[in-house]
Amino acid sequence: VQLQASGGGFVQTGGSLKLSCTASGSIFSLDAMGWYRQAPGRQRELVASISTDYRTNYADSVKGRFTISRDNAKDTVYLQMDSLKPEDTGVYYCNRLYGSVWNWGQGTLVTVSS
């Protein structure tokens, strides 16, 4: 399975970005999906997830600011990020939530300036 994340960029504090991640080579609708981020010098962490029946969960650090969604017809999961903070800076990846992880791919870099 190939994962292609996009939509990152440079934004000032308080700004917004919308990330997209498209999966190819899988039956996308059968998997719960997550958005993960890896900040400089830190381990990769799960920030948001969405189940096959569209239930969502968020890390406390992003709750109320980030919104995860999915479009199974496009094999794509999205992450709308609002009210961005410098601590949101990192490389963002998507992957399945359960089972053996797929190849992480390059991710997409988000940089939030103070």
C-alpha positions as CSV (number, residue, x, y, z in Angstrom):
1,V,0.0,0.0,0.0
2,Q,1.3,3.4,-0.9
3,L,0.4,6.5,1.2
4,Q,0.7,10.0,-0.2
5,A,0.3,12.9,2.2
6,S,0.1,16.5,1.0
7,G,-1.1,19.9,2.1
8,G,1.6,20.9,4.5
9,G,3.4,24.2,4.5
10,F,4.5,27.2,6.5
11,V,1.9,29.1,8.4
12,Q,1.8,31.7,11.2
13,T,0.3,31.0,14.7
14,G,-3.4,31.0,14.4
15,G,-3.5,29.9,10.8
16,S,-5.1,26.9,9.1
17,L,-4.0,24.1,6.9
18,K,-5.8,21.1,5.4
19,L,-3.9,17.9,4.9
20,S,-4.8,15.1,2.6
21,C,-3.6,11.5,2.5
22,T,-4.5,9.1,-0.3
23,A,-4.0,5.4,-0.1
24,S,-3.5,3.2,-3.1
25,G,-3.4,-0.5,-3.2
26,S,-5.8,-1.2,-0.4
27,I,-9.5,-1.5,0.3
28,F,-9.4,1.8,2.1
29,S,-12.9,1.6,3.5
30,L,-12.1,-1.4,5.6
31,D,-9.5,0.4,7.7
32,A,-9.7,2.8,10.6
33,M,-7.2,5.5,9.8
34,G,-5.1,7.9,11.8
35,W,-3.1,11.0,11.4
36,Y,0.3,11.0,13.2
37,R,2.9,13.6,13.6
38,Q,6.6,13.6,14.4
39,A,8.0,16.8,15.9
40,P,11.7,17.4,15.7
41,G,13.5,15.2,18.2
42,R,10.4,13.5,19.3
43,Q,8.7,10.2,18.6
44,R,5.8,9.9,16.2
45,E,2.4,10.4,18.0
46,L,-1.2,9.8,17.0
47,V,-3.1,13.1,16.9
48,A,-6.4,12.0,15.3
49,S,-8.2,8.9,14.2
50,I,-11.4,8.0,12.3
51,S,-13.1,4.6,12.3
52,T,-14.7,2.8,9.4
53,D,-18.1,4.2,10.6
54,Y,-16.7,7.7,10.9
55,R,-16.3,7.9,14.7
56,T,-13.4,10.3,15.5
57,N,-10.9,10.7,18.4
58,Y,-8.3,13.3,19.0
59,A,-5.3,13.8,21.2
60,D,-5.9,16.3,24.0
61,S,-3.4,18.6,22.5
62,V,-5.4,19.1,19.3
63,K,-9.0,18.6,20.5
64,G,-11.2,21.4,19.3
65,R,-8.7,22.6,16.7
66,F,-8.3,19.7,14.4
67,T,-10.9,17.8,12.4
68,I,-10.3,14.4,10.8
69,S,-12.6,13.2,7.9
70,R,-12.5,10.6,5.2
71,D,-13.8,10.1,1.7
72,N,-13.9,6.4,0.9
73,A,-14.8,7.0,-2.7
74,K,-11.4,8.8,-3.1
75,D,-9.4,6.6,-0.7
76,T,-8.5,9.7,1.1
77,V,-8.3,10.9,4.7
78,Y,-8.2,14.6,5.6
79,L,-7.0,16.6,8.6
80,Q,-8.3,20.2,8.9
81,M,-6.1,22.0,11.3
82,D,-7.2,25.4,12.7
83,S,-5.8,27.7,15.3
84,L,-2.3,26.3,14.7
85,K,0.4,26.7,17.3
86,P,4.1,26.4,17.1
87,E,4.0,23.1,18.9
88,D,2.0,21.6,16.0
89,T,5.1,21.8,13.9
90,G,6.3,18.5,12.6
91,V,6.0,16.0,9.8
92,Y,2.4,14.6,9.5
93,Y,1.7,11.1,8.2
94,C,-1.4,9.0,7.9
95,N,-1.6,5.2,8.4
96,R,-4.0,2.6,9.3
97,L,-4.9,2.5,13.0
98,Y,-4.9,-1.3,13.6
99,G,-2.9,-4.2,12.2
100,S,0.5,-4.0,10.5
101,V,1.2,-0.5,9.5
102,W,1.7,0.4,5.9
103,N,4.8,2.1,4.5
104,W,4.8,5.5,6.1
105,G,5.9,7.4,3.0
106,Q,7.4,10.9,3.1
107,G,4.7,12.6,5.1
108,T,4.0,16.3,4.8
109,L,5.8,19.0,6.7
110,V,3.9,21.5,8.7
111,T,5.8,24.5,10.2
112,V,4.0,27.0,12.4
113,S,5.9,30.2,13.2
114,S,5.4,32.1,16.5
